[in-house]
Amino acid sequence: MNVLVVGANGQVAKEAIKELKDTDHKTFAMIRNNEQAQSLKELGADEVVLADLEKDISHAFKHIDAVIFAAGSGGHTGADKTILIDLWGAIKVIDQAIEHKVNRFVMLSSMGTVEPEQSDKIKHYLVAKKLADDHLKRSELNYTIVRPGSLTNEESLGKIKLEQVIQNRDTTITRADVAKVLVATLDKENTFQQTFEILNGDTDIEEALNRI
């Protein structure tokens, strides 16, 4: 498949590009700054697509079969950017995927979106993520929504805990393992129309996904 990675310069997205390099898929890295293009190609991106989520992005979806949405406003921006990227940007990507008849959509979301009102510090972020997730669920796309917990930059452990809602959240998950999950779900039909949370745990990623 031709896979469009949205938010390709993000940390999880970069890990996903490295994972995609070892598959039969062709990776299209969507970025808004051409200065990032060379480094992404060196990571494994086959093509780079220049598109800004705050502007017209329709051209980015030509010949695309699947989308991995890994864009985010980042922890150092205000609520306005969260709305523009994590909510409105996500909705735009979903709508373009529908319009261009994209077959597969994998959404990087966040743990805590089930009940965002329980959060104080990042409530606006979780609300934005929840609304974007809900928009995707209402679509007819073959979607998977992946909701990781707190992220770390440690090396991949290759093992996760996967549940629809994880009650015991006393651990974290590496960005590398989140990326492995995002890429692994692309070809797994049993993950279609599924939403789940992940943390590092005791089950091999492949086994955990096969149990869904």
Steps between C-alpha positions, in 0.01 A plus 500: 500500500596863456498627859473871578660583836347827621716700737803312371756713684359404840685259724254210474455560128876478442503166676209388284688597184791285612261211561335542161837478332508128577155431352360475148324833542609824334533790741385854420616739773274805533678808637456876474869593499715392207812524716387179672479302176855365474515367855169319454621342177808382685273338759321307226228719349453423130334832421453830680176695464489868594165586659394719791213377719387860543461537121384297200628141524298331225803452274667277760248219452557413136572127460488445878362170635549549875558780750687500829399819681778585745483879499481698820526860609764417762520570868635853465212650302175651616143377474460682168760279329351192662165583341658572161721189485370228730132566428445698182808360327397145585147558374636643174719194450210264572275685256765497228556129557128443447491720191799326345367153589793411722451146627682508836539757779710457814461778757755577769286627784560513876411318816258711704264585215225275638430751778697818421313700765698312765819675389593851608831585332433367148121490488484702177742257334303193604170658394650577157625143467165354606305712251739403220470132597121525504501656153710209374269245663201652321670459163492189283880474498670182617648669803707405802541744788810447715511674838840479672580616849797715602776480240873446547798505264649171621575218259217274392411222742279321248246411770180682590184493706196549276144550621202708391544701820800431725414543866851461644704779340811486713740462207593671174562399139788575267439701187672224305245244624209731420636528146528122472133470598389766251680329212406146603128584501503610135456146367302348787132488411411394856602850612254671264242712685689447825615746766745398770753628751861384526786509748817297517420163652571127476343399167676505165352771277398254227331270750320786673361628170395151390291464819277797419 
